[in-house]
Amino acid sequence: MEKLNRDLQRINPPTMADIVEVRLIEFLKKKAFKPGDALPKELEIAEALGVSRNVVREGLSRLKMLGLIESRKKRGMVFVNPDILGTFEKILDPLILDSATLKDIFELRLVLELGLSELLYRKKTEKDIKELEKIARNQDVEDNTFRIKQEIAFHGKLYEITGNDTLKRFQKMLLPIFGYVTAMEDKPIRGKISHLDLVEILKHGSKEDFNQGMLEHLRPHFDHLNEF
């Protein structure tokens, strides 16, 4: 019986606060809340759900942590535009994440970059290309610290060119992970396609050419992850 308990693992029943959190989110969706709409008062919610105000307060606190609601003076709790990346920003730190998670996040960053071409070719300007080329030409791969900074600068510029604010913000969040993993490399990892090659493709090649070029540029990183 003891072995069976270990293999199956006991199911922990949800707490009242868990249930209140789910019910509140369902309520927000059912009533199609818009940013700025005020929630009912704590007492009204407690009476409607048949629970104590303390339990309601805990449920509301969880929604605040999720960035769904915030307290406003004289209005109480109001629904706000959810900050979908806020929680990630607080925890994406190489010092508190395990190796498996770091690897997963680094892989996510690589996959994201393989899909940038559509936006890049829609948004790129001559000014963008000149700035990108300047970054690519200013690289000293013998200095690992400098090399990492330039890697970040080049790929960061690609995200900037897309004009997608969520992508740009997400990329900034991934920078510590990128720097941490890259710094663990024994020697600079170079693909068949360099940054300058990618710039030339952006100048004269097609989206398909850029996709293939980016794949070849990132392939050594994918291969290196097998050893991570």
PALOTOR-522931 format. One line per field, with one value per residue: residue number from 1; x, y negated, z negated of N, C-alpha, C in turn; chain; residue in three letters. Coordinates in nm, 3 decimals, padded with zeros to 5 digits. Example, Ala and Ser with C-alpha at 12.3 -4.5 7.8 and 13.67 -1.06 7.14 Angstrom:
BEGIN
num: c(1/2)
npx: c(01.319/01.285)
npy: c(00.569/00.225)
npz: c(-00.780/-00.708)
capx: c(01.230/01.367)
capy: c(00.450/00.106)
capz: c(-00.780/-00.714)
cpx: c(01.320/01.290)
cpy: c(00.330/-00.003)
cpz: c(-00.780/-00.787)
cadena: c(A/A)
residuo: c(ALA/SER)
! end
This chain:
BEGIN
num: c(1/2/3/4/5/6/7/8/9/10/11/12/13/14/15/16/17/18/19/20/21/22/23/24/25/26/27/28/29/30/31/32/33/34/35/36/37/38/39/40/41/42/43/44/45/46/47/48/49/50/51/52/53/54/55/56/57/58/59/60/61/62/63/64/65/66/67/68/69/70/71/72/73/74/75/76/77/78/79/80/81/82/83/84/85/86/87/88/89/90/91/92/93/94/95/96/97/98/99/100/101/102/103/104/105/106/107/108/109/110/111/112/113/114/115/116/117/118/119/120/121/122/123/124/125/126/127/128/129/130/131/132/133/134/135/136/137/138/139/140/141/142/143/144/145/146/147/148/149/150/151/152/153/154/155/156/157/158/159/160/161/162/163/164/165/166/167/168/169/170/171/172/173/174/175/176/177/178/179/180/181/182/183/184/185/186/187/188/189/190/191/192/193/194/195/196/197/198/199/200/201/202/203/204/205/206/207/208/209/210/211/212/213/214/215/216/217/218/219/220/221/222/223/224/225/226/227/228)
npx: c(00.083/00.196/00.385/00.211/00.085/00.299/00.346/00.106/00.046/-00.103/-00.408/-00.453/-00.720/-00.889/-00.856/-01.078/-01.010/-00.889/-01.110/-01.268/-01.102/-01.113/-01.389/-01.419/-01.266/-01.415/-01.647/-01.561/-01.512/-01.765/-01.923/-01.800/-01.596/-01.439/-01.132/-01.107/-01.362/-01.549/-01.528/-01.771/-01.832/-01.634/-01.791/-02.033/-01.953/-01.872/-02.115/-02.261/-02.117/-02.119/-01.916/-01.650/-01.537/-01.265/-01.177/-01.263/-01.104/-00.852/-00.882/-00.915/-00.670/-00.504/-00.586/-00.493/-00.219/-00.194/-00.223/-00.472/-00.656/-00.672/-00.636/-00.824/-00.848/-01.134/-01.288/-01.252/-01.180/-01.079/-01.108/-00.828/-00.618/-00.468/-00.135/00.043/00.305/00.419/00.457/00.647/00.868/00.950/01.057/01.235/01.531/01.857/01.978/01.788/01.661/01.638/01.859/01.721/01.499/01.624/01.736/01.504/01.392/01.591/01.582/01.327/01.372/01.542/01.369/01.176/01.323/01.353/01.118/01.094/01.108/00.882/00.770/00.999/01.053/00.835/00.859/01.119/01.361/01.579/01.741/01.728/01.862/02.118/02.197/02.192/02.390/02.611/02.637/02.692/02.941/03.101/03.232/03.413/03.517/03.703/03.704/03.515/03.320/03.262/03.177/02.937/02.782/02.759/02.628/02.383/02.310/02.283/02.080/01.884/01.829/01.708/01.464/01.364/01.323/01.099/00.887/00.700/00.574/00.534/00.697/00.946/00.964/00.957/01.192/01.382/01.340/01.446/01.714/01.898/01.899/01.993/02.250/02.361/02.358/02.509/02.752/02.843/02.954/03.241/03.399/03.368/03.070/03.022/02.823/02.750/02.646/02.698/02.646/02.681/02.629/02.359/02.263/02.319/02.144/01.901/01.917/01.920/01.803/01.526/01.235/01.227/01.493/01.609/01.495/01.616/01.881/01.888/01.831/02.063/02.245/02.175/02.193/02.431/02.392/02.160/02.267/02.457/02.296/02.233/02.431/02.391)
npy: c(00.121/-00.122/-00.162/-00.189/-00.426/-00.602/-00.577/-00.659/-00.905/-01.132/-01.311/-01.648/-01.819/-02.111/-02.430/-02.661/-02.915/-02.861/-02.781/-03.012/-03.187/-03.073/-03.099/-03.375/-03.453/-03.327/-03.476/-03.731/-03.681/-03.594/-03.821/-03.984/-04.178/-04.494/-04.686/-04.898/-04.860/-04.821/-04.583/-04.392/-04.470/-04.338/-04.223/-04.176/-03.989/-03.782/-03.712/-03.627/-03.402/-03.253/-03.238/-03.337/-03.681/-03.690/-03.474/-03.557/-03.781/-03.665/-03.533/-03.754/-03.872/-03.694/-03.734/-03.990/-03.944/-03.811/-04.014/-04.092/-04.252/-04.562/-04.780/-05.072/-05.407/-05.504/-05.350/-05.083/-04.745/-04.710/-04.592/-04.537/-04.588/-04.291/-04.217/-04.027/-03.937/-04.009/-03.842/-03.658/-03.825/-03.868/-03.630/-03.525/-03.454/-03.344/-03.260/-03.150/-02.952/-02.613/-02.388/-02.248/-02.409/-02.645/-02.555/-02.495/-02.751/-02.884/-02.739/-02.816/-03.084/-03.055/-02.931/-03.130/-03.322/-03.200/-03.250/-03.516/-03.636/-03.712/-03.943/-04.103/-04.153/-04.299/-04.529/-04.635/-04.898/-05.113/-05.250/-05.086/-04.858/-04.960/-05.020/-04.765/-04.644/-04.786/-04.701/-04.432/-04.444/-04.530/-04.341/-04.143/-03.841/-03.716/-03.819/-03.716/-03.829/-04.074/-03.974/-03.843/-04.062/-04.189/-03.993/-03.997/-04.260/-04.254/-04.057/-04.165/-04.397/-04.290/-04.205/-04.452/-04.571/-04.435/-04.569/-04.480/-04.512/-04.330/-04.115/-04.247/-04.313/-04.058/-03.955/-04.111/-04.016/-03.765/-03.805/-03.780/-03.500/-03.421/-03.538/-03.402/-03.127/-03.139/-03.228/-03.001/-02.850/-02.687/-02.787/-03.038/-02.998/-02.937/-02.968/-02.854/-03.068/-03.404/-03.705/-03.922/-03.796/-03.746/-04.007/-04.078/-03.907/-04.014/-04.250/-04.178/-03.930/-03.688/-03.628/-03.357/-03.290/-03.420/-03.282/-03.030/-03.106/-03.203/-02.969/-02.818/-02.985/-02.963/-02.694/-02.572/-02.647/-02.506/-02.247/-02.257/-02.258/-01.996/-01.908/-02.034)
npz: c(00.000/-00.076/00.127/00.343/00.278/00.312/00.586/00.709/00.594/00.378/00.422/00.376/00.239/00.371/00.214/00.041/00.120/00.364/00.514/00.506/00.647/00.908/00.957/00.957/01.179/01.377/01.351/01.430/01.700/01.788/01.754/01.928/01.860/01.891/01.911/01.633/01.538/01.240/00.974/00.783/00.432/00.159/-00.046/00.086/00.276/00.108/-00.017/00.208/00.286/00.059/-00.133/-00.363/-00.418/-00.440/-00.286/-00.035/-00.012/00.009/00.255/00.426/00.390/00.521/00.784/00.815/00.807/01.045/01.215/01.304/01.173/00.988/00.704/00.667/00.561/00.386/00.553/00.520/00.609/00.945/01.281/01.492/01.782/01.853/01.750/01.923/01.926/01.693/01.461/01.555/01.591/01.333/01.245/01.430/01.400/01.413/01.179/01.014/01.148/01.261/01.445/01.648/01.696/01.779/02.017/02.164/02.190/02.332/02.568/02.650/02.708/02.931/03.114/03.147/03.288/03.529/03.648/03.721/03.971/04.134/04.011/04.007/04.280/04.346/04.195/04.200/04.254/04.448/04.271/04.044/04.141/04.186/03.923/03.814/03.967/03.882/03.620/03.666/03.792/03.592/03.415/03.191/03.166/03.008/02.757/02.507/02.334/02.458/02.701/02.633/02.559/02.806/02.952/02.822/02.879/03.160/03.211/03.052/03.193/03.418/03.310/03.239/03.489/03.577/03.465/03.288/02.978/02.766/02.840/02.832/02.563/02.450/02.552/02.418/02.164/02.192/02.214/01.985/01.960/02.210/02.207/01.991/02.070/02.305/02.206/02.087/02.280/02.400/02.601/02.859/03.045/03.378/03.660/04.000/04.122/04.074/03.871/04.042/04.283/04.253/04.256/04.521/04.649/04.565/04.702/04.976/05.018/05.002/04.789/04.743/04.791/04.575/04.359/04.390/04.366/04.101/03.965/04.020/03.898/03.630/03.582/03.462/03.194/03.130/03.157/02.954/02.731/02.686/02.527/02.295)
capx: c(00.000/00.285/00.441/00.103/00.067/00.409/00.333/-00.013/00.050/-00.233/-00.467/-00.490/-00.842/-00.873/-00.899/-01.185/-00.951/-00.871/-01.242/-01.308/-01.021/-01.170/-01.523/-01.404/-01.221/-01.531/-01.737/-01.506/-01.532/-01.909/-01.975/-01.721/-01.538/-01.344/-01.044/-01.171/-01.488/-01.533/-01.583/-01.858/-01.760/-01.595/-01.905/-02.130/-01.899/-01.874/-02.253/-02.303/-02.047/-02.141/-01.788/-01.612/-01.468/-01.121/-01.155/-01.277/-00.986/-00.742/-00.906/-00.888/-00.525/-00.445/-00.613/-00.401/-00.087/-00.199/-00.231/-00.606/-00.727/-00.593/-00.716/-00.832/-00.904/-01.278/-01.359/-01.229/-01.109/-01.123/-01.043/-00.728/-00.562/-00.372/00.006/00.067/00.446/00.468/00.506/00.770/00.977/00.993/01.122/01.332/01.665/01.936/02.020/01.682/01.602/01.722/01.919/01.621/01.417/01.710/01.746/01.374/01.373/01.686/01.525/01.215/01.429/01.590/01.252/01.117/01.401/01.332/00.990/01.092/01.124/00.761/00.762/01.118/01.042/00.727/00.888/01.257/01.390/01.722/01.806/01.741/01.965/02.248/02.229/02.219/02.520/02.713/02.653/02.754/03.081/03.173/03.234/03.543/03.479/03.805/03.668/03.386/03.223/03.223/03.104/02.802/02.711/02.729/02.523/02.259/02.277/02.237/01.950/01.790/01.791/01.612/01.333/01.321/01.276/00.964/00.787/00.606/00.614/00.539/00.820/01.062/00.968/00.991/01.334/01.458/01.329/01.529/01.856/01.981/01.911/02.081/02.386/02.407/02.385/02.619/02.876/02.886/03.022/03.386/03.457/03.263/03.002/03.000/02.750/02.792/02.595/02.734/02.556/02.693/02.558/02.215/02.236/02.318/02.019/01.795/01.931/01.899/01.737/01.383/01.201/01.266/01.639/01.642/01.460/01.720/02.003/01.877/01.842/02.204/02.313/02.142/02.210/02.530/02.333/02.073/02.354/02.522/02.199/02.236/02.533/02.357)
capy: c(00.000/-00.238/-00.181/-00.238/-00.568/-00.677/-00.574/-00.731/-01.039/-01.175/-01.431/-01.747/-01.889/-02.256/-02.507/-02.755/-03.027/-02.813/-02.781/-03.152/-03.241/-03.023/-03.157/-03.517/-03.462/-03.291/-03.590/-03.838/-03.644/-03.588/-03.957/-04.056/-04.296/-04.575/-04.762/-05.012/-04.819/-04.791/-04.458/-04.408/-04.483/-04.211/-04.167/-04.127/-03.865/-03.680/-03.667/-03.555/-03.273/-03.179/-03.219/-03.451/-03.789/-03.657/-03.386/-03.642/-03.868/-03.583/-03.514/-03.881/-03.892/-03.612/-03.801/-04.104/-03.890/-03.775/-04.138/-04.106/-04.359/-04.646/-04.862/-05.213/-05.491/-05.534/-05.260/-04.945/-04.664/-04.725/-04.507/-04.611/-04.515/-04.198/-04.222/-03.884/-03.903/-04.061/-03.735/-03.605/-03.920/-03.860/-03.502/-03.482/-03.483/-03.220/-03.220/-03.081/-02.852/-02.495/-02.371/-02.205/-02.526/-02.734/-02.497/-02.513/-02.893/-02.916/-02.681/-02.902/-03.203/-03.016/-02.905/-03.261/-03.391/-03.134/-03.296/-03.663/-03.690/-03.775/-04.079/-04.177/-04.197/-04.397/-04.650/-04.684/-05.019/-05.126/-05.293/-04.966/-04.771/-05.023/-05.002/-04.623/-04.616/-04.846/-04.610/-04.309/-04.469/-04.570/-04.223/-04.083/-03.713/-03.667/-03.868/-03.650/-03.922/-04.168/-03.897/-03.822/-04.191/-04.215/-03.897/-04.051/-04.382/-04.220/-03.990/-04.261/-04.488/-04.218/-04.212/-04.591/-04.597/-04.377/-04.665/-04.413/-04.547/-04.210/-04.044/-04.323/-04.298/-03.920/-03.938/-04.170/-03.924/-03.647/-03.842/-03.716/-03.358/-03.411/-03.568/-03.296/-03.004/-03.165/-03.240/-02.867/-02.786/-02.684/-02.873/-03.098/-02.908/-03.006/-02.893/-02.877/-03.200/-03.503/-03.820/-03.998/-03.721/-03.770/-04.144/-04.074/-03.842/-04.113/-04.351/-04.133/-03.800/-03.674/-03.580/-03.216/-03.290/-03.461/-03.170/-02.928/-03.164/-03.207/-02.830/-02.781/-03.068/-02.916/-02.548/-02.533/-02.662/-02.389/-02.131/-02.270/-02.230/-01.853/-01.885/-02.121)
capz: c(00.000/-00.083/00.261/00.428/00.245/00.373/00.731/00.754/00.536/00.326/00.482/00.276/00.278/00.378/00.098/00.072/00.193/00.502/00.578/00.522/00.756/01.034/00.976/00.989/01.317/01.459/01.342/01.514/01.840/01.816/01.761/02.029/01.798/01.966/01.822/01.567/01.476/01.098/00.924/00.665/00.306/00.096/-00.120/00.184/00.333/00.002/-00.035/00.328/00.290/-00.065/-00.202/-00.446/-00.349/-00.436/-00.172/00.083/-00.007/00.061/00.398/00.494/00.384/00.627/00.911/00.821/00.841/01.187/01.292/01.359/01.104/00.898/00.613/00.703/00.455/00.390/00.645/00.484/00.708/01.083/01.380/01.569/01.894/01.791/01.786/01.944/01.909/01.566/01.373/01.613/01.568/01.193/01.212/01.531/01.350/01.416/01.045/00.941/01.235/01.276/01.577/01.745/01.730/01.857/02.151/02.229/02.223/02.438/02.689/02.688/02.771/03.063/03.199/03.177/03.390/03.658/03.704/03.729/04.107/04.188/03.959/04.048/04.419/04.353/04.119/04.209/04.330/04.479/04.146/03.962/04.198/04.161/03.781/03.796/04.028/03.796/03.506/03.715/03.826/03.471/03.328/03.163/03.107/02.917/02.624/02.485/02.275/02.563/02.802/02.584/02.569/02.946/02.989/02.767/02.953/03.295/03.208/02.996/03.302/03.502/03.243/03.247/03.624/03.595/03.421/03.199/02.842/02.682/02.878/02.783/02.417/02.421/02.582/02.308/02.051/02.218/02.222/01.883/01.991/02.327/02.164/01.900/02.145/02.399/02.129/02.047/02.392/02.383/02.704/02.941/03.137/03.504/03.761/04.138/04.158/03.972/03.862/04.166/04.387/04.232/04.302/04.667/04.691/04.546/04.807/05.114/05.027/04.974/04.655/04.737/04.777/04.439/04.272/04.401/04.311/03.956/03.919/04.024/03.799/03.495/03.570/03.360/03.060/03.111/03.134/02.825/02.626/02.658/02.422/02.181)
cpx: c(00.087/00.345/00.335/00.079/00.174/00.390/00.216/-00.011/-00.091/-00.279/-00.508/-00.614/-00.820/-00.922/-01.014/-01.132/-00.928/-01.003/-01.289/-01.231/-01.079/-01.304/-01.514/-01.359/-01.336/-01.630/-01.691/-01.529/-01.681/-01.968/-01.897/-01.664/-01.438/-01.254/-01.114/-01.303/-01.461/-01.596/-01.681/-01.774/-01.734/-01.714/-02.008/-02.083/-01.906/-02.015/-02.300/-02.241/-02.069/-02.013/-01.757/-01.542/-01.318/-01.087/-01.165/-01.153/-00.865/-00.758/-00.875/-00.738/-00.455/-00.467/-00.524/-00.263/-00.080/-00.205/-00.367/-00.684/-00.630/-00.687/-00.708/-00.900/-01.049/-01.358/-01.345/-01.150/-01.166/-01.044/-00.947/-00.681/-00.452/-00.229/00.054/00.212/00.501/00.528/00.638/00.890/01.035/01.077/01.226/01.473/01.743/01.974/01.914/01.612/01.696/01.767/01.817/01.536/01.497/01.721/01.617/01.355/01.468/01.637/01.409/01.265/01.477/01.475/01.185/01.191/01.387/01.204/00.981/01.079/01.001/00.750/00.881/01.104/00.927/00.770/01.026/01.268/01.540/01.801/01.829/01.856/02.104/02.290/02.265/02.356/02.634/02.741/02.730/02.902/03.166/03.177/03.374/03.519/03.585/03.776/03.526/03.281/03.170/03.138/02.959/02.720/02.671/02.623/02.387/02.214/02.220/02.098/01.843/01.740/01.691/01.472/01.278/01.261/01.134/00.855/00.683/00.651/00.624/00.664/00.943/01.076/01.011/01.139/01.421/01.455/01.423/01.679/01.940/02.003/02.008/02.226/02.444/02.446/02.504/02.753/02.929/02.959/03.174/03.456/03.343/03.203/02.970/02.926/02.805/02.753/02.624/02.628/02.561/02.622/02.408/02.175/02.228/02.191/01.902/01.797/01.880/01.821/01.589/01.362/01.246/01.418/01.678/01.609/01.569/01.851/02.002/01.889/01.988/02.284/02.294/02.170/02.314/02.477/02.240/02.157/02.417/02.427/02.191/02.334/02.498/02.304)
cpy: c(-00.126/-00.268/-00.238/-00.387/-00.655/-00.687/-00.660/-00.878/-01.087/-01.304/-01.527/-01.822/-02.040/-02.323/-02.600/-02.873/-02.989/-02.825/-02.924/-03.217/-03.201/-03.088/-03.304/-03.536/-03.428/-03.407/-03.704/-03.808/-03.644/-03.726/-04.045/-04.186/-04.364/-04.650/-04.886/-04.976/-04.777/-04.658/-04.487/-04.418/-04.346/-04.144/-04.108/-03.996/-03.752/-03.624/-03.584/-03.415/-03.190/-03.147/-03.344/-03.558/-03.762/-03.569/-03.466/-03.729/-03.792/-03.560/-03.639/-03.910/-03.813/-03.675/-03.924/-04.058/-03.851/-03.898/-04.162/-04.222/-04.443/-04.732/-05.008/-05.290/-05.525/-05.442/-05.114/-04.872/-04.686/-04.632/-04.592/-04.524/-04.422/-04.217/-04.079/-03.842/-03.943/-03.955/-03.677/-03.696/-03.906/-03.735/-03.457/-03.526/-03.352/-03.170/-03.143/-02.975/-02.733/-02.480/-02.334/-02.323/-02.624/-02.684/-02.518/-02.657/-02.935/-02.860/-02.765/-03.026/-03.171/-02.996/-03.036/-03.329/-03.328/-03.183/-03.446/-03.718/-03.764/-03.920/-04.163/-04.234/-04.296/-04.532/-04.712/-04.809/-05.023/-05.165/-05.172/-04.878/-04.828/-05.004/-04.857/-04.587/-04.671/-04.756/-04.485/-04.326/-04.497/-04.454/-04.166/-03.951/-03.656/-03.709/-03.818/-03.744/-04.019/-04.097/-03.876/-03.949/-04.220/-04.118/-03.950/-04.174/-04.350/-04.159/-04.080/-04.358/-04.420/-04.226/-04.354/-04.623/-04.543/-04.476/-04.606/-04.435/-04.426/-04.128/-04.114/-04.306/-04.157/-03.896/-03.994/-04.080/-03.805/-03.677/-03.778/-03.568/-03.338/-03.433/-03.457/-03.170/-03.023/-03.172/-03.103/-02.795/-02.796/-02.776/-02.930/-02.997/-02.985/-02.915/-02.922/-03.018/-03.298/-03.613/-03.904/-03.929/-03.744/-03.910/-04.146/-04.009/-03.938/-04.220/-04.300/-04.002/-03.803/-03.630/-03.435/-03.203/-03.323/-03.350/-03.064/-02.978/-03.167/-03.066/-02.786/-02.859/-03.013/-02.767/-02.507/-02.547/-02.545/-02.265/-02.136/-02.235/-02.081/-01.819/-01.957/-02.041)
cpz: c(00.000/00.054/00.355/00.403/00.310/00.524/00.781/00.711/00.499/00.394/00.371/00.321/00.282/00.250/00.139/00.152/00.339/00.579/00.605/00.638/00.892/01.061/01.015/01.134/01.413/01.464/01.433/01.662/01.878/01.835/01.859/01.974/01.891/01.868/01.767/01.501/01.331/01.061/00.810/00.539/00.245/00.029/-00.024/00.247/00.232/-00.016/00.085/00.334/00.164/-00.139/-00.284/-00.363/-00.340/-00.315/-00.042/00.101/00.048/00.211/00.478/00.497/00.493/00.764/00.927/00.862/00.989/01.277/01.355/01.298/01.024/00.816/00.656/00.590/00.485/00.484/00.608/00.591/00.848/01.174/01.462/01.686/01.843/01.842/01.802/01.922/01.773/01.474/01.423/01.582/01.427/01.165/01.314/01.492/01.345/01.277/00.969/01.026/01.251/01.422/01.683/01.791/01.815/02.002/02.228/02.276/02.335/02.571/02.741/02.760/02.912/03.160/03.239/03.291/03.527/03.726/03.723/03.870/04.159/04.140/04.003/04.189/04.440/04.297/04.145/04.295/04.360/04.354/04.055/04.011/04.173/04.015/03.752/03.851/03.942/03.675/03.551/03.745/03.702/03.372/03.316/03.091/03.014/02.772/02.594/02.430/02.379/02.668/02.761/02.595/02.713/03.000/02.945/02.845/03.091/03.292/03.146/03.101/03.395/03.441/03.251/03.384/03.645/03.556/03.327/03.054/02.750/02.711/02.821/02.632/02.378/02.445/02.471/02.185/02.066/02.217/02.112/01.909/02.106/02.286/02.078/01.978/02.239/02.326/02.086/02.160/02.375/02.482/02.788/03.038/03.265/03.601/03.900/04.182/04.044/03.965/03.990/04.282/04.376/04.280/04.455/04.720/04.676/04.655/04.942/05.127/04.994/04.829/04.638/04.720/04.633/04.340/04.271/04.341/04.159/03.897/03.915/03.920/03.658/03.474/03.467/03.217/03.030/03.081/02.997/02.711/02.593/02.547/02.292/02.063)
cadena: c(A/A/A/A/A/A/A/A/A/A/A/A/A/A/A/A/A/A/A/A/A/A/A/A/A/A/A/A/A/A/A/A/A/A/A/A/A/A/A/A/A/A/A/A/A/A/A/A/A/A/A/A/A/A/A/A/A/A/A/A/A/A/A/A/A/A/A/A/A/A/A/A/A/A/A/A/A/A/A/A/A/A/A/A/A/A/A/A/A/A/A/A/A/A/A/A/A/A/A/A/A/A/A/A/A/A/A/A/A/A/A/A/A/A/A/A/A/A/A/A/A/A/A/A/A/A/A/A/A/A/A/A/A/A/A/A/A/A/A/A/A/A/A/A/A/A/A/A/A/A/A/A/A/A/A/A/A/A/A/A/A/A/A/A/A/A/A/A/A/A/A/A/A/A/A/A/A/A/A/A/A/A/A/A/A/A/A/A/A/A/A/A/A/A/A/A/A/A/A/A/A/A/A/A/A/A/A/A/A/A/A/A/A/A/A/A/A/A/A/A/A/A/A/A/A/A/A/A)
residuo: c(MET/GLU/LYS/LEU/ASN/ARG/ASP/LEU/GLN/ARG/ILE/ASN/PRO/PRO/THR/MET/ALA/ASP/ILE/VAL/GLU/VAL/ARG/LEU/ILE/GLU/PHE/LEU/LYS/LYS/LYS/ALA/PHE/LYS/PRO/GLY/ASP/ALA/LEU/PRO/LYS/GLU/LEU/GLU/ILE/ALA/GLU/ALA/LEU/GLY/VAL/SER/ARG/ASN/VAL/VAL/ARG/GLU/GLY/LEU/SER/ARG/LEU/LYS/MET/LEU/GLY/LEU/ILE/GLU/SER/ARG/LYS/LYS/ARG/GLY/MET/VAL/PHE/VAL/ASN/PRO/ASP/ILE/LEU/GLY/THR/PHE/GLU/LYS/ILE/LEU/ASP/PRO/LEU/ILE/LEU/ASP/SER/ALA/THR/LEU/LYS/ASP/ILE/PHE/GLU/LEU/ARG/LEU/VAL/LEU/GLU/LEU/GLY/LEU/SER/GLU/LEU/LEU/TYR/ARG/LYS/LYS/THR/GLU/LYS/ASP/ILE/LYS/GLU/LEU/GLU/LYS/ILE/ALA/ARG/ASN/GLN/ASP/VAL/GLU/ASP/ASN/THR/PHE/ARG/ILE/LYS/GLN/GLU/ILE/ALA/PHE/HIS/GLY/LYS/LEU/TYR/GLU/ILE/THR/GLY/ASN/ASP/THR/LEU/LYS/ARG/PHE/GLN/LYS/MET/LEU/LEU/PRO/ILE/PHE/GLY/TYR/VAL/THR/ALA/MET/GLU/ASP/LYS/PRO/ILE/ARG/GLY/LYS/ILE/SER/HIS/LEU/ASP/LEU/VAL/GLU/ILE/LEU/LYS/HIS/GLY/SER/LYS/GLU/ASP/PHE/ASN/GLN/GLY/MET/LEU/GLU/HIS/LEU/ARG/PRO/HIS/PHE/ASP/HIS/LEU/ASN/GLU/PHE)
! end
